[in-house]
Amino acid sequence: MIFIMPSRLILYGLASIYFVLIAASLVSLTLSRSDNEKYRELILRVKTWWWIVIALSLTFVLSTIPATLLIGLISFGAFKEYLSLIPTRRADHRVLFWAYMAIPLQYYWAATGWYGLFSIFIPVYVLLWLAFRAVLTSETKNFIKAMGILYWGLMLTVYNLSHLAFLFVLPLSKPTETLGAGLVFYLLVLTSLNDVFQYIWGKGFGRRKVVPAVSPGKTWAGLLGGIATTALLAIILAPLYTPFDRVHALIIGLMMGIAGFAGDVTMSAVKRDLGIKDTGNTLPGHGGFLDRLDSLTFTAPIFFHFTRYFYSP
């Protein structure tokens, strides 16, 4: 079976997201009539959010294998975008083939719930094989740099994001109505809204910069306000979508706020190093895959391992 009927709580959650998106679309439609150039990016963002939310919805109406395939394709796009930004050696083109081959295998381990191999496949075996395969090219100039670029990209865009897919099949010691799908929904909502909360708090009350040389728009008010609001939302939503008690919900909310910020500024550092504003133009108004997934690359593995440690047999 390809399609499944999501839990009513997932359906209610998705309906809420669509309601907010419809309201945002009406606002952007009103602004578009003013022909003001400053609203152009906002209008593009809202249009792109429709595609993002539709893709999000698909992950909850597809069975585990198709949903994992969809997340894997997004991961593939992010890795490809990463490699398009950072120049690689001509000698490494054959090595890149094996890096791409690691993607379906990593998501296969996730879909089948084979945690042992899932957890070490890229960090150990892929690392060793790519290094050895690069040695066979007999090109030693910039060898360490090339391997670092390739390995870091795989860890960020493939290994870290694959934890999202594993959540669908993660066994829980205290099963909930929504099971793994609820965990995924909870993680995505917290990560996305944390970005929004930090932006709102920063715009409204931000003065002192956190890392001005990396991301001048990030302020302490935005960071602390975003973390606090995300933690509060985590406590409110936890009984609906997770087995977390209030203390654990508070802890994971705080961790998501900090991790989301860390992922955001880390990608900002990469873009500053490369001298670019966005990582691509795949998502109009947002930039590229990495511009949208930056926070999730940090929150997904942290959320997964927290849940597995406390709530998985």
Secondary structure, DSSP 8 states (H G I E B T S, - for coil): --B----HHHHHHHHHHHHHHHHHHHHHHHHHTTT-GGGHHHHHHHHHHHHHHHHHHHHHHB-HHHHHHHHHHHHHHHHHHHHHHS---GGGHHHHHHHHHHHHHHHHHHHHT-HHHHHHIIIIIIHHHHHHHHHTTT--TTHHHHHHHHHHHHIIIIIHHHHHHHGGG---SS--SSHHHHHHHHHHHHHHHHHHHHHHHHHHH--SBSSTTT-TT-BHHHHHHHHHHHHHHHHHHHHHH----HHHHHHHHHHHHHHHHHHHHHHHHHHHHHT-S-S-SSBTTTBSHHHHHTTHHHHHHHHHHHHHHHH--
